[in-house]
Amino acid sequence: MDLRGTPSSPGAAASVMPWFQPTPDTDAGQSMTENVVKFPTNDKTPEEILKHALEMGLTDVIVIGYQPCGCEYRDTTLKDGPTALWLLERARHDLMHYDEGE
C-alpha cells in the first residue's frame, strides 16, 4: 500500500518517498537483523517510574507516554524547545548505545 492506503507495486514507495530505497536482506551478505539495535526493557509501571522521579527531586522533566485510549501524551516543565530537544537527544543517544552485555 502507498501512503494513501491504496495498493501499490513494490517500487512505488521510491516514487512517493525518494529517499526510501529497499534493499534485499542478502545485500552485502548481511541480514537486516544484524543492524537492529536492542533497546533496554523493563517491567516497571508508570506509577513506579513517576514516583521515583519525584523522589529524585528533579528540577525539570519531560513526560512522554500513551493514554489508555492509545493517544500520545507529552508535557514538559522546560520553557524552551532547544533545551527539551537536547535532553531528548541525550536520551535517544543513551538508548542507541545501550549494551545488554551480550
Secondary structure, 3 states (H helix, E strand, C coil): CCCCCCCCCCCHHHHHCCCCCCCCCCHHHCCHHHHCCCCCCCCCCHHHHHHHHHHHCCCCCEEEEECCCCCEEEEECCCCHHHHHHHHHHHHHHHHCCCCCC
